[in-house]
Amino acid sequence: MSSATTSYTLRYFDLIGRGEPTKVLLAAANIEWTDEHPDWPAAKDEQPFGTLPVLVEKRSDGEPDLVLGESATIERYLARKSGLLPADPAAAAVQEQLRDHFWDVLAAFFVQAFCPESVKADRKAVFEALLDRHIKYQTELLQKNGNNGHLFGDSFSYADAVSYGIFKILLIGAVKFQADISDYVKSKLTPEIVKNLTTSEAHPPLAGYVAKSATVAAVVQA
Ligand SMILES: N[C@@H](CCC(=O)N[C@@H](CS)C(=O)NCC(=O)O)C(=O)O
């Protein structure tokens, strides 16, 4: 990263949620950052769009601090800076679509978790169908890539980071909203995806970050 950059702060709630892929990317880029848990909703109006996560990059080069308030933008900014997204627009887009679809799966999970009982069965079916489709797609990608533990090429990429981060939300973070979700998602995982998750978690730059939290490996191998 640029030597003119002094420090990073990630504002998010004290939970495994939307900020998780960003933490994976910060760790993967060997960036030290400070976690800030703003007082909410008191601090809502201080954020660019009234939501979290927010990444603040404090600069020492005289430029104004960079304040980013959309999770996909934050992730891709970090991934591009650290070389985890390819420079080729088509190759990058193929990785980005995987994250965007997986985020729709996660959004569908939250819809069915919090919707009225009268529409629960329908919303649950939507979530389950989206998850099935995503797992099938991701498994085929992994097979096409030689089942080497990475989604693209032979090294850790943006796609690996966000897949790991979002599966971590579903397997660990979301349990506080729906107790059976981890077992359900785990029952759907293919050997290829388990290998992808454990390979990502073992990526050496993630070691410090992984040590601070429950591990995905412990969940999927239990
Ligand atoms: N599109 C935004 C959505 C951010 C968002 O809705 N964040 C939630 C937490 S996961 C939030 O800040 N909720 C509190 C609020 O809206 O007051 C992003 O991807 O960053």
The ligand as a MOL file (V3000), in Angstrom:
LIG
                    3D

  0  0  0     0  0            999 V3000
M  V30 BEGIN CTAB
M  V30 COUNTS 20 19 0 0 0
M  V30 BEGIN ATOM
M  V30 1 N -25.6430 -0.6810 0.8780 0
M  V30 2 C -25.0280 -0.5060 2.1520 0
M  V30 3 C -26.0080 -0.9490 3.2400 0
M  V30 4 C -25.4320 -0.7470 4.6250 0
M  V30 5 C -26.3730 -1.1690 5.7420 0
M  V30 6 O -27.6000 -1.2780 5.5550 0
M  V30 7 N -25.7790 -1.3840 6.9130 0
M  V30 8 C -26.5420 -1.7260 8.0820 0
M  V30 9 C -25.7480 -2.7180 8.9520 0
M  V30 10 S -25.3920 -4.2420 8.1380 0
M  V30 11 C -26.7660 -0.4940 8.9510 0
M  V30 12 O -25.9460 0.4010 8.9580 0
M  V30 13 N -27.8610 -0.4850 9.7110 0
M  V30 14 C -28.1440 0.5430 10.6730 0
M  V30 15 C -29.0260 1.6280 10.1450 0
M  V30 16 O -29.4350 1.5890 8.9610 0
M  V30 17 O -29.3480 2.5310 10.9220 0
M  V30 18 C -23.6950 -1.2900 2.2060 0
M  V30 19 O -23.5870 -2.3160 1.5250 0
M  V30 20 O -22.7640 -0.8680 2.9070 0
M  V30 END ATOM
M  V30 BEGIN BOND
M  V30 1 1 1 2
M  V30 2 1 2 3
M  V30 3 1 2 18
M  V30 4 1 3 4
M  V30 5 1 4 5
M  V30 6 2 5 6
M  V30 7 1 5 7
M  V30 8 1 7 8
M  V30 9 1 8 9
M  V30 10 1 8 11
M  V30 11 1 9 10
M  V30 12 2 11 12
M  V30 13 1 11 13
M  V30 14 1 13 14
M  V30 15 1 14 15
M  V30 16 2 15 16
M  V30 17 1 15 17
M  V30 18 2 18 19
M  V30 19 1 18 20
M  V30 END BOND
M  V30 END CTAB
M  END
